[in-house]
Amino acid sequence: MRIAVSACERELISVQPDGGRPEDALAESAERVLPRLRQGVRNRSLYQHVVRAHPPTMRFVEQVIEAGGEVRTLSDLSERMIVCDRTVAFIPASAGRRDEMLAIRDTGVIDFLIGVFERAWLRAAPLEPNPARATDPDITSDLQLSIMRLLITGSTDSAIAHRLGVSSRTITEHVRRISRRLNSSSRAQLGYLIATSGVLDEPISQM
C-alpha cells in the first residue's frame, strides 16, 4: 500500500475512520502523500467529525489542504479504504484488523467502492482549518442522526461511542437529549419512538 500511494499519479481517495490518528501515523502519511499532492495528484479524504477537535490530525489536514487536497467529515465511517488511480484499492483484510490491508485490482469491485465513497462524500461536511467548525450545528445534527440510527439497532452507548469515535459520556449526553425531545421514559421506548416518529426524516435542530 505504501508503494502504491507513493507512486500515485492522478487521484488518491481515502477513508480514515477511528477518529483522530496517532501522530506517528500522520507523519508517515504526510511523508508519502504531500509530495504527490504538490505534483498535481487529486486527493479527497473522509474522516469522522471528531477529528475537528483533534489538534494533531487538524495540523495534518492543514498541510493537505495547503497542498491542494480536499477533506470532509461524517459522523460514521465504517471501514478504512484507500484507492490509488482507480486501479488498486486497499480495504481491511479482516474484521477488526484495519492495520492489515487487502489489495483489490478487480475493476468492478473498485468501481463499487468508489461509488460508496462518492455517496458518502456528497453527505460529508467540508473540513477547513477553523476550530469553530468543531461545534457547527450541521456537524452536531449529523452526529445525532447517526446516534439515533444506531439506537434503533439496540447498540449500547459504549458500542456507539466506539463506532463514532467519541467518548461514552458524549453519547450518554446525546441520548439524554434525544430522550427528552421524544418524551421517552426507557431505552426500549426510545428506540421505538425514533423508528416510528419520523424524526430521522426531519431536520434536527440543536437539542
C-alpha positions in Angstrom: 0.0 0.0 0.0 2.8 2.4 0.9 4.4 1.9 -2.5 1.1 2.3 -4.4 0.4 5.6 -2.6 3.9 6.9 -3.2 3.5 6.0 -6.9 0.1 7.5 -7.3 -0.1 9.8 -10.4 -3.6 11.1 -10.8 -6.0 10.5 -7.9 -5.8 9.4 -4.3 -9.0 8.6 -2.4 -9.0 7.6 1.3 -11.5 6.9 4.1 -10.0 7.1 7.6 -12.3 6.1 10.4 -11.5 5.7 14.2 -11.3 9.4 14.9 -8.0 11.2 15.4 -5.0 9.4 14.1 -1.7 8.8 16.0 1.0 11.4 15.4 3.5 8.9 14.0 0.9 7.6 11.5 0.1 11.2 10.5 3.8 12.0 10.0 4.2 8.8 7.8 1.2 9.8 5.8 2.5 13.3 5.3 5.8 12.0 4.0 4.0 9.8 1.4 1.0 11.9 0.4 2.1 15.6 0.4 4.7 15.2 -2.3 2.1 13.6 -4.5 -0.4 16.4 -4.0 2.3 19.0 -4.7 2.9 17.3 -8.0 -0.8 17.6 -9.0 -2.4 14.4 -7.7 -6.0 15.0 -6.8 -6.7 13.9 -3.2 -10.0 13.5 -1.4 -10.2 12.2 2.2 -13.0 11.4 4.5 -12.6 11.5 8.3 -15.0 11.4 11.2 -16.3 14.7 12.7 -14.4 14.0 15.9 -11.1 14.9 14.2 -12.2 18.5 14.2 -11.2 18.6 17.9 -8.0 16.6 17.5 -5.1 19.0 17.0 -2.5 16.6 15.5 -5.0 15.5 12.8 -6.0 19.1 12.1 -2.4 20.1 11.7 -2.1 17.3 9.1 -5.3 18.4 7.4 -3.9 21.9 7.1 -0.9 20.6 5.3 -3.1 18.5 3.0 -5.4 21.5 2.1 -2.4 23.8 1.6 -1.0 21.2 -0.9 -4.3 21.1 -2.8 -6.2 18.2 -1.1 -9.8 18.2 -0.1 -11.0 16.8 3.3 -14.6 16.2 4.5 -16.1 14.6 7.6 -19.0 12.4 8.6 -20.1 11.2 12.0 -20.0 7.5 11.0 -17.4 5.8 8.7 -17.4 2.0 8.7 -14.1 0.9 7.3 -10.8 2.2 6.2 -10.2 2.4 2.4 -7.6 3.8 0.0 -7.9 3.9 -3.7 -4.9 4.8 -6.0 -5.5 6.0 -9.5 -8.7 3.9 -9.6 -6.6 0.9 -10.4 -6.0 -0.6 -7.0 -8.0 -0.3 -3.8 -7.0 -1.3 -0.2 -9.5 -2.4 2.4 -9.1 -4.2 5.7 -8.1 -7.8 5.3 -10.4 -8.9 8.1 -12.9 -7.5 10.5 -11.3 -5.7 13.4 -7.8 -5.6 11.8 -7.6 -2.3 9.9 -3.8 -2.4 10.0 -3.8 -5.4 7.6 -4.9 -4.3 4.2 -6.1 -6.3 1.3 -5.2 -5.1 -2.3 -8.1 -5.3 -4.8 -7.5 -4.8 -8.6 -10.8 -6.0 -10.0 -12.3 -3.0 -11.8 -15.9 -3.9 -11.0 -15.1 -4.0 -7.2 -13.1 -0.8 -7.4 -16.0 1.0 -9.2 -18.3 -0.2 -6.5 -16.1 1.1 -3.7 -15.7 4.4 -5.4 -19.5 4.6 -5.7 -19.8 4.1 -2.0 -17.2 6.8 -1.4 -18.9 9.3 -3.7 -22.2 8.9 -1.9 -20.5 9.4 1.5 -18.6 12.4 0.0 -21.8 14.2 -1.0 -23.2 13.8 2.5 -20.0 14.9 4.2 -19.2 18.4 5.6 -16.1 20.2 4.2 -13.3 20.5 6.7 -11.4 23.7 6.9 -8.7 24.6 9.4 -11.1 26.5 11.7 -11.6 25.3 15.3 -15.1 26.9 15.3 -16.3 24.2 12.8 -16.0 21.6 15.6 -19.3 22.8 17.1 -21.0 23.6 13.8 -24.8 22.9 14.1 -24.7 20.8 10.9 -22.0 18.6 12.5 -24.0 18.1 15.7 -27.1 17.3 13.7 -25.3 14.6 11.7 -23.9 13.1 14.9 -27.3 12.9 16.5 -28.8 11.3 13.4 -26.1 8.6 13.5 -26.7 8.0 17.2 -30.4 7.6 16.6 -29.8 5.1 13.8 -27.6 3.1 16.0 -30.0 3.2 18.9 -32.6 1.6 16.7 -30.3 -1.4 16.3 -30.0 -1.8 20.1 -26.4 -0.7 20.3 -25.1 0.3 23.7 -23.6 3.7 24.5 -20.1 2.2 24.5 -20.6 0.5 21.2 -22.0 3.7 19.6 -19.1 5.7 21.1 -16.6 3.2 19.6 -18.3 3.3 16.2 -18.4 7.1 16.0 -15.0 7.8 17.6 -16.3 9.8 20.6 -16.5 9.3 24.3 -19.2 7.3 26.0 -20.0 10.4 28.1 -20.7 12.3 24.9 -23.0 9.6 23.7 -24.9 9.4 27.0 -25.5 13.1 26.9 -26.8 13.0 23.4 -29.1 10.1 24.3 -30.4 12.1 27.2 -31.3 15.0 25.0 -32.9 12.7 22.4 -34.9 11.0 25.1 -36.1 14.4 26.5 -37.1 15.6 23.0 -39.2 12.4 22.3 -40.5 12.2 25.9 -39.1 8.7 26.3 -39.0 7.0 29.7 -36.9 4.0 28.8 -34.2 2.8 26.3 -36.6 0.3 24.6 -39.3 3.0 24.2 -36.7 5.4 22.8 -35.8 3.0 20.0 -39.4 2.5 19.2 -40.1 6.3 19.2 -37.2 7.0 16.9 -38.3 4.3 14.5 -41.9 5.4 14.4 -41.9 9.2 15.0 -40.4 10.2 11.6 -37.6 12.1 13.4 -35.0 10.6 11.2 -36.7 12.2 8.2 -36.8 15.7 9.7 -34.1 18.4 10.0 -32.7 18.2 13.5 -32.3 21.4 15.5 -29.9 21.7 18.4 -31.2 19.5 21.2 
